[in-house]
Amino acid sequence: MATQTSAADLVRQVREQLGLTQEKFAARLGVSFPTVNRWENGRAEPSPLALQALKDLLQSMGSGGQDLLDQHFPERGNGASSM
């Protein structure tokens, strides 16, 4: 995860793909609604633990999460280690 913008994009894209509101997405990740809001607006960046939760969530989505997994966690899909 290189920048806050890419973190913001990741959070928004995962949430939208799941069809969840920020509030419901926050509950699913075990964080508060303001936390998700700050992530999506680039005012805060997810912690390493939260990033792992997002990664796990994408993996659990199967093929539906694979594109985002490859885009935001490239070491997972092609052996690169950009993080």
Secondary structure, DSSP 4 states (H G I P E B T S, - for coil): ---HHHHHHHHHHHHHHHT--HHHHHHHHTS-HHHHHHHHTTSS---HHHHHHHHHHHHHTTHHHHHHHHHH-HHHHHS----
